[in-house]
Amino acid sequence: MKYYELICTAYIKKDVSFKDSFEVISKYISFSMAQNQELKELHDKERVYKHYAFGNFYPIEKERVYKKGNSYQFRLRSPNESFIDKLSQTLRQNIDNPNFLTVEVSKKVVKQFFISELYSVTPVVVTSGKRLSWTIERDGDIMKLQRLLHDNLEKKYNYFYGEKLKAEQNFVQLLEIKNRKAQRIWTTKEDKGKKVSFHFIGNKFRIVPNEDEVSQKLAFLALSCGLGEKNSFGGGFCIAKGLRL
């Protein structure tokens, strides 16, 4: 297994608040995908796994505002090299955008390695019955949360690789919730000609995966294309500790 990462340097044209930053990056990626017919068709498909995830601008400013005239990096990952290469080309086209301009894009290839710890950098969104997001206050069932995370990764794996995994146990050995309050990813949508703001609710996790082959594959896939749901909106972007050969 491998994943492919684009490291993008963005020149900020006007101040962008932390609250708005997920939507700003997500819509920039979506518009970039629309410049390629194959990527546009993928973007327009509903209820299919997109198999990519992205992180927020880095570094984070103390004022929680990404400032006009400064440059920041964001990272985008996918197990699909063709997707990454096509998107890299469109991102380099100096797309006219009121918020930022991508001035540099570099590609990195990461081979599967043993993961000892997995950390979610952006909120992990998990739907738990009646299309409501899982939260410790609303649900509180950690075993259910682990099952939902595992099942989501298995489906992503089956869809992308075209083969079913035979998991003998949940890929999570230990899960720690790192936030005190639920985290939010804000975005907007058009409703009857008006722009309506809404959010997805998620949590930050530290996960120790099990050491068996299937668990390690799923943990690596979480790095590749995100943990949980709403990855194309900025959810579930992860980093990891482990042993790289």
Buried (B, 14 or more C-beta within 10 A) or exposed (E): BEBBBBEBBBBBEEBBEBBBBBBBBBBBBBBBBBBBEEBEEBBEEEEEBBBBBBBBBEEEBEEEBBEEEBBBBBBBBBBBEEBBEBBBBBBBEEBEBEBBBBEEBEEEEBEBBBBEBBBBBBBBBBBBEEEEBBBBEEBEEBEBBBEBBBEBBBEBBEEBEEEEBEBEEBBBBEBEBEEEEBBBBBBBEEEEEEEEEEBBBBBBBBBBBBEEEBBBBBBBBBBBBBBBBBBBBBBBBBEBEBEEE
